[in-house]
């Protein structure tokens, strides 16, 4: 009968859920569309402003973790915690809570990943840098390929340390997000 996920230390979780990249797969767009439809119905009584596909699975042609990232933006005058409770009641596990930012996952079990895995990021409207980064890389394929190359290298270095893997990408992501926000000023406000 193994331990529940909530009972596992971080190192054990990283062993069970390693960083693992796969070639781009168009199924990710289908999985996103299914999840977006589910969330629109589930959150119909919440003040959702926008639901978006983010992360590497939303960037055409590059290798990515087989996990679809979803950004939910709620109005700035809504109670984000109420929305979070609705998400949790509908099969998501809360992973972290910061001021104005709550993240969830779905598809993680004590036996490993299931076929469809999601990370859902709940935020207030306007906290959406990932949209700019996604758009920029989709429109600048050479930068996307540089990102892919870096990710493939980091995967080998940090396969069992998600925090280190993510931290090592931060400078690149910040640089191109800043550029994107200059190019696409006001696109997502």
N, C-alpha and C positions, 0 to 999 in steps of 0.2 A: 504494500500500500504506500508508497513514497510520501514525502513531505508535500504540503501544499506550497504554492508559489510564495505566499506571504511568510512562510517559515524559512525560506531559503536565503542564505546570505548572498550578497551581490556576486561574489566569485562563483558560486554554484549556479546562479542564474546565467552568468556569462558563459559558463560551460554548456548549459542546456540550450541557450539561445545565442550562439556565436554570431559574429558578423560574418555574413556569407553572401557574396555578390553573385549575381547571375546575369546573363545577357538580357538586354531589353526585351520585354514581352508585351505585345499589344493587349494581352488579357488584363493588364493592370488598369487600362482605361475602362474595360467592362466592369471589373471589380469596383472601381471608383464610382461608375454610374449607378451600380446597384446600391452601394453604400449611400450615395447622395440621395437617391430616392427614398431609402429607408429612413435616413436622418430627417428629410423634409417632412415625412409623415410623423415620425416619432417626436419631432421638435415643433410641430405645427402650432402649439400653444405658447412657444417661447419666442423671444424677440430676436430671431436669427436674421441677420442682414445678408450674409453670403456664406456659401459652402464652396470650398475650392480643393482641387487636387494639387498637392504640393509635393516636394521632395523629388528624389531622383527618378521615381517611377513616372513622374509627370514630365520628364525631360526626354525628348525623342532620341532613341538610338544609343543610349549609354547604359552600361552595366549598373545594377542597383541591388540593394537588398530586396528580397521578395516580400516587401512590406509596403502597402499603400498608405501614404500619409494624407490626411484630410485636415483642412483648416476650417473651423467653424467660427465665424465672427458674429458676435451678438451686439446689439445696440448698447451704447455707452451708458444709458440710463436703466439697463436691465439688471436683474440680480443674477450674476453669472453662476452663483452657487446653486440656484434653483435649476438652471439649465443643466449643470453638472449632475445633479441628482437624477434628472430624467435620463440622462445618458447612462448613468450607472445602473438604473433600474432596467435598462434594455440591453444588458449583456456585455457591458464594457467594464474593465478594471481600471480604477483610478491609479495612475502611476506617480503623479507629482502635482503639487499645488504651490503656486507662487502668486503674488499679487497680480490679479488680472490674467493669469495663465494657469490653465489646468490641462493636464494631458492624460490620455486614456489609451489602453490597448485592447485589442480583441484578436483572438486567435492564438493566444499563449495558453498552454496547458502544462500540467506537471510532467507530461510525457513529451513535451516539445511543441513545435509549431503545428497548427492545423493548415489546411490547404489555402485558406484566405486569411491573411493577417493584416491588421490595420493599426495605425497609430493615429489617434484623433487629438487635435490640438484645439482647445476652446479658448478664445480670446475676445477682447473687445474690438469693435470695428477700428481699423487703422493699424492694428498691431499685426502687420502682414508682410514683412520684408520678404518672406519666402515667395510671394507672388512675383515680385520684381526679379528675384534671382532666377526663378523658373522661366519667366518670359525672356530674360536676357540670354540664358543659355540655349533656349529653343531657337532664338533668332541669331545666335552667334555659335555656330556648330564647332568652330575651332576651340573656343573657350570651353564648351561642353566636353570636348575630347580631352582637353587638359585636365578637367575635373575628373573625368573617368580614369585617366591614367594615374592621377594622384590617389584616387580611391582604391584602385587595384593594388597599388603599392602599400597603402596603409592597411588594407585588408590582411595582407600577409604579415605585417608587423603587429597588428592589434586585433587579430581574429577573436580573441577571448577577453577583450577589454573595450567595451562600447564607448565608455567615456573618453579613453585615450584616442580612439578612432575618430570620434566626433570633434574633440578638441584640436586634433591635428589638421582638420579641415577648416577651422574657424577663420583663419587669416584670409584664405582664398575666398571663402563665402562672403566675408565682410567686404573685401575689396570689390568684388563684382556686383554685390548688392548695392553698394554705394554708387558705382558707375551706373547701374540700372536705374536707380532712383533719380539720378541726374538726367538720364536719357528719357525716362518715362514719367517725368515730374507730374504728380497728381493723378496718375492712372487709377490708383486704388484708394482714393480718399473719399 
